[in-house]
Structure formats: C-alpha cells, structure tokens
Amino acid sequence: MDRTGALAVRQRQQVEQSRTALLEEISRTQDEHGAVLAQHGEILTLLRSGNEPAR
C-alpha cells in the first residue's frame, strides 16, 4: 500500500474512533437526562399529591 493509501486508512480509523466516542458520550448524556427527568417527575407527583384538597 502506498503512503497516501496508508494515510487515508489511518484517517478513517481516527474518524471512526471519534464517532464512537461521541456516540458513547451522547448515550451517557441521554441516560443522565432521563434519570433527572424521572426524578423531577417523582418530585412533581409528590408535590401534587400533597396539594390535593381534603375530602
């Protein structure tokens, strides 16, 4: 393989590694946001249940 071809292969590998790292970070961020939203939903449920009128 000539030098240009080897460089192209290396660049593709670097792009794929960067892409994989970004996808992993996006997945972690989505998981964190999902957990925060679930926690906020639980808090809102508790607050709403405490504000119900007495019967």
N, CA, C, O and CB atoms as a CASP TS submission, in Angstrom:
PFRMAT TS
TARGET T0000
AUTHOR 0000-0000-0000
METHOD Language model
MODEL 1
PARENT N/A
ATOM      1  N   MET     1       0.865  -1.183   0.000  1.00  0.00           N
ATOM      2  CA  MET     1       0.000   0.000   0.000  1.00  0.00           C
ATOM      3  C   MET     1       0.905   1.238   0.000  1.00  0.00           C
ATOM      4  O   MET     1       1.896   1.310   0.727  1.00  0.00           O
ATOM      5  CB  MET     1      -0.981   0.003   1.248  1.00  0.00           C
ATOM      6  N   ASP     2       0.537   2.186  -0.823  1.00  0.00           N
ATOM      7  CA  ASP     2       1.362   3.391  -0.882  1.00  0.00           C
ATOM      8  C   ASP     2       1.091   4.295   0.318  1.00  0.00           C
ATOM      9  O   ASP     2       0.178   4.055   1.108  1.00  0.00           O
ATOM     10  CB  ASP     2       1.105   4.155  -2.189  1.00  0.00           C
ATOM     11  N   ARG     3       1.880   5.302   0.424  1.00  0.00           N
ATOM     12  CA  ARG     3       1.806   6.199   1.578  1.00  0.00           C
ATOM     13  C   ARG     3       0.454   6.911   1.672  1.00  0.00           C
ATOM     14  O   ARG     3      -0.092   7.080   2.763  1.00  0.00           O
ATOM     15  CB  ARG     3       2.925   7.230   1.505  1.00  0.00           C
ATOM     16  N   THR     4      -0.077   7.323   0.528  1.00  0.00           N
ATOM     17  CA  THR     4      -1.368   8.022   0.508  1.00  0.00           C
ATOM     18  C   THR     4      -2.484   7.099   0.982  1.00  0.00           C
ATOM     19  O   THR     4      -3.355   7.516   1.745  1.00  0.00           O
ATOM     20  CB  THR     4      -1.681   8.549  -0.908  1.00  0.00           C
ATOM     21  N   GLY     5      -2.459   5.860   0.538  1.00  0.00           N
ATOM     22  CA  GLY     5      -3.468   4.895   0.964  1.00  0.00           C
ATOM     23  C   GLY     5      -3.384   4.615   2.449  1.00  0.00           C
ATOM     24  O   GLY     5      -4.411   4.515   3.121  1.00  0.00           O
ATOM     25  N   ALA     6      -2.173   4.486   2.971  1.00  0.00           N
ATOM     26  CA  ALA     6      -1.992   4.241   4.403  1.00  0.00           C
ATOM     27  C   ALA     6      -2.502   5.424   5.212  1.00  0.00           C
ATOM     28  O   ALA     6      -3.116   5.239   6.263  1.00  0.00           O
ATOM     29  CB  ALA     6      -0.510   3.972   4.727  1.00  0.00           C
ATOM     30  N   LEU     7      -2.254   6.636   4.732  1.00  0.00           N
ATOM     31  CA  LEU     7      -2.733   7.835   5.419  1.00  0.00           C
ATOM     32  C   LEU     7      -4.259   7.876   5.417  1.00  0.00           C
ATOM     33  O   LEU     7      -4.874   8.233   6.421  1.00  0.00           O
ATOM     34  CB  LEU     7      -2.162   9.105   4.755  1.00  0.00           C
ATOM     35  N   ALA     8      -4.867   7.511   4.292  1.00  0.00           N
ATOM     36  CA  ALA     8      -6.335   7.501   4.194  1.00  0.00           C
ATOM     37  C   ALA     8      -6.925   6.484   5.167  1.00  0.00           C
ATOM     38  O   ALA     8      -7.938   6.761   5.810  1.00  0.00           O
ATOM     39  CB  ALA     8      -6.787   7.178   2.744  1.00  0.00           C
ATOM     40  N   VAL     9      -6.309   5.321   5.283  1.00  0.00           N
ATOM     41  CA  VAL     9      -6.788   4.296   6.212  1.00  0.00           C
ATOM     42  C   VAL     9      -6.699   4.818   7.636  1.00  0.00           C
ATOM     43  O   VAL     9      -7.639   4.654   8.414  1.00  0.00           O
ATOM     44  CB  VAL     9      -5.975   2.985   6.062  1.00  0.00           C
ATOM     45  N   ARG    10      -5.597   5.435   7.983  1.00  0.00           N
ATOM     46  CA  ARG    10      -5.405   5.972   9.335  1.00  0.00           C
ATOM     47  C   ARG    10      -6.424   7.061   9.644  1.00  0.00           C
ATOM     48  O   ARG    10      -6.962   7.113  10.750  1.00  0.00           O
ATOM     49  CB  ARG    10      -3.984   6.525   9.496  1.00  0.00           C
ATOM     50  N   GLN    11      -6.691   7.921   8.681  1.00  0.00           N
ATOM     51  CA  GLN    11      -7.671   8.987   8.896  1.00  0.00           C
ATOM     52  C   GLN    11      -9.070   8.405   9.093  1.00  0.00           C
ATOM     53  O   GLN    11      -9.823   8.891   9.937  1.00  0.00           O
ATOM     54  CB  GLN    11      -7.667   9.969   7.711  1.00  0.00           C
ATOM     55  N   ARG    12      -9.426   7.376   8.330  1.00  0.00           N
ATOM     56  CA  ARG    12     -10.730   6.728   8.500  1.00  0.00           C
ATOM     57  C   ARG    12     -10.842   6.104   9.893  1.00  0.00           C
ATOM     58  O   ARG    12     -11.893   6.172  10.530  1.00  0.00           O
ATOM     59  CB  ARG    12     -10.947   5.649   7.412  1.00  0.00           C
ATOM     60  N   GLN    13      -9.744   5.495  10.358  1.00  0.00           N
ATOM     61  CA  GLN    13      -9.748   4.903  11.696  1.00  0.00           C
ATOM     62  C   GLN    13      -9.950   5.975  12.758  1.00  0.00           C
ATOM     63  O   GLN    13     -10.699   5.777  13.715  1.00  0.00           O
ATOM     64  CB  GLN    13      -8.438   4.143  11.953  1.00  0.00           C
ATOM     65  N   GLN    14      -9.281   7.108  12.588  1.00  0.00           N
ATOM     66  CA  GLN    14      -9.419   8.202  13.555  1.00  0.00           C
ATOM     67  C   GLN    14     -10.838   8.750  13.560  1.00  0.00           C
ATOM     68  O   GLN    14     -11.387   9.042  14.623  1.00  0.00           O
ATOM     69  CB  GLN    14      -8.425   9.326  13.241  1.00  0.00           C
ATOM     70  N   VAL    15     -11.432   8.890  12.393  1.00  0.00           N
ATOM     71  CA  VAL    15     -12.804   9.382  12.292  1.00  0.00           C
ATOM     72  C   VAL    15     -13.751   8.404  12.977  1.00  0.00           C
ATOM     73  O   VAL    15     -14.647   8.816  13.713  1.00  0.00           O
ATOM     74  CB  VAL    15     -13.211   9.588  10.811  1.00  0.00           C
ATOM     75  N   GLU    16     -13.555   7.114  12.737  1.00  0.00           N
ATOM     76  CA  GLU    16     -14.423   6.107  13.347  1.00  0.00           C
ATOM     77  C   GLU    16     -14.264   6.099  14.873  1.00  0.00           C
ATOM     78  O   GLU    16     -15.251   5.951  15.594  1.00  0.00           O
ATOM     79  CB  GLU    16     -14.109   4.711  12.771  1.00  0.00           C
ATOM     80  N   GLN    17     -13.039   6.255  15.366  1.00  0.00           N
ATOM     81  CA  GLN    17     -12.816   6.311  16.814  1.00  0.00           C
ATOM     82  C   GLN    17     -13.491   7.542  17.411  1.00  0.00           C
ATOM     83  O   GLN    17     -14.095   7.455  18.480  1.00  0.00           O
ATOM     84  CB  GLN    17     -11.306   6.324  17.132  1.00  0.00           C
ATOM     85  N   SER    18     -13.398   8.668  16.746  1.00  0.00           N
ATOM     86  CA  SER    18     -14.042   9.896  17.221  1.00  0.00           C
ATOM     87  C   SER    18     -15.557   9.741  17.209  1.00  0.00           C
ATOM     88  O   SER    18     -16.240  10.163  18.142  1.00  0.00           O
ATOM     89  CB  SER    18     -13.624  11.101  16.355  1.00  0.00           C
ATOM     90  N   ARG    19     -16.070   9.140  16.161  1.00  0.00           N
ATOM     91  CA  ARG    19     -17.515   8.914  16.042  1.00  0.00           C
ATOM     92  C   ARG    19     -18.002   8.009  17.173  1.00  0.00           C
ATOM     93  O   ARG    19     -19.032   8.284  17.789  1.00  0.00           O
ATOM     94  CB  ARG    19     -17.862   8.289  14.664  1.00  0.00           C
ATOM     95  N   THR    20     -17.279   6.951  17.443  1.00  0.00           N
ATOM     96  CA  THR    20     -17.653   6.031  18.515  1.00  0.00           C
ATOM     97  C   THR    20     -17.637   6.739  19.864  1.00  0.00           C
ATOM     98  O   THR    20     -18.551   6.560  20.669  1.00  0.00           O
ATOM     99  CB  THR    20     -16.709   4.821  18.540  1.00  0.00           C
ATOM    100  N   ALA    21     -16.603   7.544  20.116  1.00  0.00           N
ATOM    101  CA  ALA    21     -16.508   8.280  21.383  1.00  0.00           C
ATOM    102  C   ALA    21     -17.676   9.256  21.532  1.00  0.00           C
ATOM    103  O   ALA    21     -18.243   9.376  22.618  1.00  0.00           O
ATOM    104  CB  ALA    21     -15.167   9.040  21.466  1.00  0.00           C
ATOM    105  N   LEU    22     -18.037   9.948  20.462  1.00  0.00           N
ATOM    106  CA  LEU    22     -19.155  10.886  20.517  1.00  0.00           C
ATOM    107  C   LEU    22     -20.481  10.168  20.768  1.00  0.00           C
ATOM    108  O   LEU    22     -21.305  10.642  21.550  1.00  0.00           O
ATOM    109  CB  LEU    22     -19.233  11.686  19.221  1.00  0.00           C
ATOM    110  N   LEU    23     -20.686   9.034  20.112  1.00  0.00           N
ATOM    111  CA  LEU    23     -21.919   8.277  20.324  1.00  0.00           C
ATOM    112  C   LEU    23     -22.020   7.774  21.763  1.00  0.00           C
ATOM    113  O   LEU    23     -23.107   7.763  22.341  1.00  0.00           O
ATOM    114  CB  LEU    23     -21.991   7.097  19.349  1.00  0.00           C
ATOM    115  N   GLU    24     -20.896   7.360  22.342  1.00  0.00           N
ATOM    116  CA  GLU    24     -20.898   6.917  23.739  1.00  0.00           C
ATOM    117  C   GLU    24     -21.227   8.074  24.673  1.00  0.00           C
ATOM    118  O   GLU    24     -21.971   7.902  25.638  1.00  0.00           O
ATOM    119  CB  GLU    24     -19.538   6.306  24.113  1.00  0.00           C
ATOM    120  N   GLU    25     -20.680   9.246  24.393  1.00  0.00           N
ATOM    121  CA  GLU    25     -20.954  10.428  25.216  1.00  0.00           C
ATOM    122  C   GLU    25     -22.416  10.838  25.105  1.00  0.00           C
ATOM    123  O   GLU    25     -23.039  11.198  26.104  1.00  0.00           O
ATOM    124  CB  GLU    25     -20.046  11.597  24.803  1.00  0.00           C
ATOM    125  N   ILE    26     -22.967  10.785  23.896  1.00  0.00           N
ATOM    126  CA  ILE    26     -24.386  11.109  23.699  1.00  0.00           C
ATOM    127  C   ILE    26     -25.257  10.138  24.488  1.00  0.00           C
ATOM    128  O   ILE    26     -26.224  10.546  25.130  1.00  0.00           O
ATOM    129  CB  ILE    26     -24.760  11.066  22.192  1.00  0.00           C
ATOM    130  N   SER    27     -24.918   8.870  24.440  1.00  0.00           N
ATOM    131  CA  SER    27     -25.688   7.863  25.170  1.00  0.00           C
ATOM    132  C   SER    27     -25.646   8.121  26.675  1.00  0.00           C
ATOM    133  O   SER    27     -26.673   8.043  27.348  1.00  0.00           O
ATOM    134  CB  SER    27     -25.155   6.458  24.862  1.00  0.00           C
ATOM    135  N   ARG    28     -24.461   8.429  27.202  1.00  0.00           N
ATOM    136  CA  ARG    28     -24.337   8.729  28.636  1.00  0.00           C
ATOM    137  C   ARG    28     -25.155   9.964  29.006  1.00  0.00           C
ATOM    138  O   ARG    28     -25.832   9.982  30.034  1.00  0.00           O
ATOM    139  CB  ARG    28     -22.856   8.942  29.019  1.00  0.00           C
ATOM    140  N   THR    29     -25.091  10.979  28.176  1.00  0.00           N
ATOM    141  CA  THR    29     -25.829  12.218  28.434  1.00  0.00           C
ATOM    142  C   THR    29     -27.339  11.955  28.420  1.00  0.00           C
ATOM    143  O   THR    29     -28.069  12.464  29.270  1.00  0.00           O
ATOM    144  CB  THR    29     -25.462  13.297  27.386  1.00  0.00           C
ATOM    145  N   GLN    30     -27.797  11.167  27.460  1.00  0.00           N
ATOM    146  CA  GLN    30     -29.222  10.845  27.401  1.00  0.00           C
ATOM    147  C   GLN    30     -29.656  10.071  28.641  1.00  0.00           C
ATOM    148  O   GLN    30     -30.732  10.319  29.185  1.00  0.00           O
ATOM    149  CB  GLN    30     -29.538  10.036  26.136  1.00  0.00           C
ATOM    150  N   ASP    31     -28.824   9.137  29.088  1.00  0.00           N
ATOM    151  CA  ASP    31     -29.145   8.384  30.303  1.00  0.00           C
ATOM    152  C   ASP    31     -29.237   9.308  31.516  1.00  0.00           C
ATOM    153  O   ASP    31     -30.152   9.188  32.331  1.00  0.00           O
ATOM    154  CB  ASP    31     -28.092   7.295  30.550  1.00  0.00           C
ATOM    155  N   GLU    32     -28.282  10.227  31.625  1.00  0.00           N
ATOM    156  CA  GLU    32     -28.287  11.175  32.753  1.00  0.00           C
ATOM    157  C   GLU    32     -29.527  12.058  32.703  1.00  0.00           C
ATOM    158  O   GLU    32     -30.174  12.277  33.727  1.00  0.00           O
ATOM    159  CB  GLU    32     -27.010  12.051  32.738  1.00  0.00           C
ATOM    160  N   HIS    33     -29.857  12.558  31.541  1.00  0.00           N
ATOM    161  CA  HIS    33     -31.035  13.427  31.405  1.00  0.00           C
ATOM    162  C   HIS    33     -32.309  12.663  31.708  1.00  0.00           C
ATOM    163  O   HIS    33     -33.220  13.191  32.347  1.00  0.00           O
ATOM    164  CB  HIS    33     -31.108  14.025  29.994  1.00  0.00           C
ATOM    165  N   GLY    34     -32.376  11.427  31.255  1.00  0.00           N
ATOM    166  CA  GLY    34     -33.542  10.605  31.544  1.00  0.00           C
ATOM    167  C   GLY    34     -33.721  10.395  33.039  1.00  0.00           C
ATOM    168  O   GLY    34     -34.840  10.444  33.550  1.00  0.00           O
ATOM    169  N   ALA    35     -32.613  10.161  33.738  1.00  0.00           N
ATOM    170  CA  ALA    35     -32.682   9.966  35.186  1.00  0.00           C
ATOM    171  C   ALA    35     -33.144  11.242  35.883  1.00  0.00           C
ATOM    172  O   ALA    35     -33.949  11.187  36.813  1.00  0.00           O
ATOM    173  CB  ALA    35     -31.316   9.527  35.736  1.00  0.00           C
ATOM    174  N   VAL    36     -32.640  12.379  35.440  1.00  0.00           N
ATOM    175  CA  VAL    36     -33.039  13.657  36.040  1.00  0.00           C
ATOM    176  C   VAL    36     -34.518  13.922  35.793  1.00  0.00           C
ATOM    177  O   VAL    36     -35.231  14.354  36.698  1.00  0.00           O
ATOM    178  CB  VAL    36     -32.188  14.815  35.475  1.00  0.00           C
ATOM    179  N   LEU    37     -34.979  13.665  34.579  1.00  0.00           N
ATOM    180  CA  LEU    37     -36.396  13.878  34.268  1.00  0.00           C
ATOM    181  C   LEU    37     -37.284  12.954  35.103  1.00  0.00           C
ATOM    182  O   LEU    37     -38.345  13.367  35.571  1.00  0.00           O
ATOM    183  CB  LEU    37     -36.657  13.647  32.767  1.00  0.00           C
ATOM    184  N   ALA    38     -36.858  11.722  35.287  1.00  0.00           N
ATOM    185  CA  ALA    38     -37.638  10.790  36.114  1.00  0.00           C
ATOM    186  C   ALA    38     -37.702  11.287  37.553  1.00  0.00           C
ATOM    187  O   ALA    38     -38.749  11.225  38.197  1.00  0.00           O
ATOM    188  CB  ALA    38     -37.026   9.369  36.065  1.00  0.00           C
ATOM    189  N   GLN    39     -36.580  11.775  38.045  1.00  0.00           N
ATOM    190  CA  GLN    39     -36.545  12.288  39.415  1.00  0.00           C
ATOM    191  C   GLN    39     -37.463  13.508  39.548  1.00  0.00           C
ATOM    192  O   GLN    39     -38.197  13.626  40.529  1.00  0.00           O
ATOM    193  CB  GLN    39     -35.093  12.656  39.823  1.00  0.00           C
ATOM    194  N   HIS    40     -37.426  14.392  38.591  1.00  0.00           N
ATOM    195  CA  HIS    40     -38.300  15.566  38.630  1.00  0.00           C
ATOM    196  C   HIS    40     -39.769  15.157  38.569  1.00  0.00           C
ATOM    197  O   HIS    40     -40.618  15.751  39.233  1.00  0.00           O
ATOM    198  CB  HIS    40     -37.970  16.518  37.472  1.00  0.00           C
ATOM    199  N   GLY    41     -40.058  14.131  37.760  1.00  0.00           N
ATOM    200  CA  GLY    41     -41.429  13.640  37.692  1.00  0.00           C
ATOM    201  C   GLY    41     -41.900  13.103  39.037  1.00  0.00           C
ATOM    202  O   GLY    41     -43.047  13.320  39.429  1.00  0.00           O
ATOM    203  N   GLU    42     -41.015  12.400  39.745  1.00  0.00           N
ATOM    204  CA  GLU    42     -41.365  11.887  41.073  1.00  0.00           C
ATOM    205  C   GLU    42     -41.609  13.032  42.050  1.00  0.00           C
ATOM    206  O   GLU    42     -42.535  12.977  42.859  1.00  0.00           O
ATOM    207  CB  GLU    42     -40.255  10.965  41.606  1.00  0.00           C
ATOM    208  N   ILE    43     -40.787  14.054  41.975  1.00  0.00           N
ATOM    209  CA  ILE    43     -40.941  15.220  42.862  1.00  0.00           C
ATOM    210  C   ILE    43     -42.266  15.916  42.582  1.00  0.00           C
ATOM    211  O   ILE    43     -42.999  16.268  43.507  1.00  0.00           O
ATOM    212  CB  ILE    43     -39.761  16.216  42.679  1.00  0.00           C
ATOM    213  N   LEU    44     -42.572  16.114  41.290  1.00  0.00           N
ATOM    214  CA  LEU    44     -43.838  16.761  40.936  1.00  0.00           C
ATOM    215  C   LEU    44     -45.031  15.947  41.413  1.00  0.00           C
ATOM    216  O   LEU    44     -46.022  16.507  41.883  1.00  0.00           O
ATOM    217  CB  LEU    44     -43.924  16.971  39.426  1.00  0.00           C
ATOM    218  N   THR    45     -44.939  14.632  41.293  1.00  0.00           N
ATOM    219  CA  THR    45     -46.028  13.759  41.763  1.00  0.00           C
ATOM    220  C   THR    45     -46.227  13.925  43.265  1.00  0.00           C
ATOM    221  O   THR    45     -47.357  14.033  43.742  1.00  0.00           O
ATOM    222  CB  THR    45     -45.729  12.276  41.425  1.00  0.00           C
ATOM    223  N   LEU    46     -45.128  13.944  44.001  1.00  0.00           N
ATOM    224  CA  LEU    46     -45.221  14.133  45.463  1.00  0.00           C
ATOM    225  C   LEU    46     -45.809  15.493  45.809  1.00  0.00           C
ATOM    226  O   LEU    46     -46.651  15.600  46.701  1.00  0.00           O
ATOM    227  CB  LEU    46     -43.836  13.986  46.116  1.00  0.00           C
ATOM    228  N   LEU    47     -45.373  16.522  45.113  1.00  0.00           N
ATOM    229  CA  LEU    47     -45.887  17.863  45.390  1.00  0.00           C
ATOM    230  C   LEU    47     -47.384  17.951  45.084  1.00  0.00           C
ATOM    231  O   LEU    47     -48.153  18.537  45.845  1.00  0.00           O
ATOM    232  CB  LEU    47     -45.116  18.911  44.569  1.00  0.00           C
ATOM    233  N   ARG    48     -47.776  17.364  43.968  1.00  0.00           N
ATOM    234  CA  ARG    48     -49.195  17.400  43.589  1.00  0.00           C
ATOM    235  C   ARG    48     -50.042  16.609  44.586  1.00  0.00           C
ATOM    236  O   ARG    48     -51.144  17.036  44.932  1.00  0.00           O
ATOM    237  CB  ARG    48     -49.390  16.837  42.163  1.00  0.00           C
ATOM    238  N   SER    49     -49.549  15.479  45.044  1.00  0.00           N
ATOM    239  CA  SER    49     -50.327  14.668  45.977  1.00  0.00           C
ATOM    240  C   SER    49     -50.449  15.367  47.326  1.00  0.00           C
ATOM    241  O   SER    49     -51.416  15.130  48.051  1.00  0.00           O
ATOM    242  CB  SER    49     -49.686  13.283  46.152  1.00  0.00           C
ATOM    243  N   GLY    50     -49.495  16.220  47.678  1.00  0.00           N
ATOM    244  CA  GLY    50     -49.567  16.978  48.918  1.00  0.00           C
ATOM    245  C   GLY    50     -50.480  18.175  48.829  1.00  0.00           C
ATOM    246  O   GLY    50     -50.855  18.751  49.850  1.00  0.00           O
ATOM    247  N   ASN    51     -50.850  18.564  47.593  1.00  0.00           N
ATOM    248  CA  ASN    51     -51.697  19.737  47.398  1.00  0.00           C
ATOM    249  C   ASN    51     -53.144  19.386  47.089  1.00  0.00           C
ATOM    250  O   ASN    51     -53.932  20.266  46.744  1.00  0.00           O
ATOM    251  CB  ASN    51     -51.145  20.581  46.293  1.00  0.00           C
ATOM    252  N   GLU    52     -53.502  18.119  47.207  1.00  0.00           N
ATOM    253  CA  GLU    52     -54.883  17.745  46.934  1.00  0.00           C
ATOM    254  C   GLU    52     -55.799  18.257  48.047  1.00  0.00           C
ATOM    255  O   GLU    52     -55.434  18.223  49.222  1.00  0.00           O
ATOM    256  CB  GLU    52     -55.012  16.215  46.789  1.00  0.00           C
ATOM    257  N   PRO    53     -56.973  18.724  47.675  1.00  0.00           N
ATOM    258  CA  PRO    53     -57.899  19.225  48.712  1.00  0.00           C
ATOM    259  C   PRO    53     -58.388  18.088  49.596  1.00  0.00           C
ATOM    260  O   PRO    53     -58.551  16.954  49.146  1.00  0.00           O
ATOM    261  CB  PRO    53     -59.107  19.942  48.065  1.00  0.00           C
ATOM    262  N   ALA    54     -58.616  18.413  50.857  1.00  0.00           N
ATOM    263  CA  ALA    54     -59.109  17.406  51.819  1.00  0.00           C
ATOM    264  C   ALA    54     -60.557  17.088  51.490  1.00  0.00           C
ATOM    265  O   ALA    54     -61.304  17.954  51.034  1.00  0.00           O
ATOM    266  CB  ALA    54     -58.977  17.912  53.302  1.00  0.00           C
ATOM    267  N   ARG    55     -60.952  15.834  51.726  1.00  0.00           N
ATOM    268  CA  ARG    55     -62.329  15.430  51.406  1.00  0.00           C
ATOM    269  C   ARG    55     -63.109  15.195  52.660  1.00  0.00           C
ATOM    270  O   ARG    55     -64.289  14.848  52.598  1.00  0.00           O
ATOM    271  CB  ARG    55     -62.350  14.175  50.541  1.00  0.00           C
TER
END
